[in-house]
Amino acid sequence: MQLEERNWTSYWENTNIDSAVEQSNAKFYTDAFLKNIPLQTDFKVMDFGCGSGYVAHALAPAVKEICLWDKSAKFRALAKLRGKDIANLSVLDNFPPDKSFNLIVVHSVIQYMSAEEFKSLLATWHRALAPGGQLVISDIMPKNHNGFKDLYAMATTTPKQFCAFLLKSVPQYFKYWQSNTLLQVDQQQIQDWGKAAGYKFKILPNNLSYYYSRFTAVGEKL
């Protein structure tokens, strides 16, 4: 499947993300994930849009197998390097893979897609899920989302990492944001698109990351 080329891909390929920021975000997310999403030791899990692999590293001990994929070749290489000593972790060079999963994790990814790309991927993820499998989509931006709420959430949750992010990444990020649309979707729209693709979605009471003004949707394959 050829994913749509967007300037956000160039942003992630060319921006040096502070590892402390990425690690703090991943720790908050995985702590909340493990409290809210039941895992089983025989699960096969896919981390779509894995970044440097911090989320997958935290989930790997709880499951049988975890496969990672990211559109960015830079992040796939980083994930391979950081996961080289984890026996049940592998990084895929191509997507979709020729296997099925009990769970697909999509964390803080869909905002960088077009609506059509996202709807197409809903169908692709559905085909990659085993019967009764789940799709967990986090950090979904609602309609009329205010990005300054994200900055406030980071500043109040991880102030040291926020300072690093503010200095290293914010100017370039907002420059890209001015010329590239971020996908914003309301909860009913997620449920409607999911139903059309063969899921039953529920919205969690709280987002799984510290971006409290975003939301998480969990879809069960029907």
Buried (B, 14 or more C-beta within 10 A) or exposed (E): EEBEEBEBBEBBEEEEBBBEBBBBBBBBBBEBBBEBBEBEEEBBBBBBBBBBBBBBBBBBEBBBBBBBBBBBEBBBEBBBEBBEEBEBBBBBEEBBBEEBBBBBBBBBBBBBBBBEBBBBBBEBBBEBBBEEBBBBBBBBBBEEBEBEEBBBBBBEBBEEBBBBBBEBBEEEBEEBBEEEEBBBBBBEBBBEBBEEBBBEBEBBEEBBBBBBBBBBBBBBBE
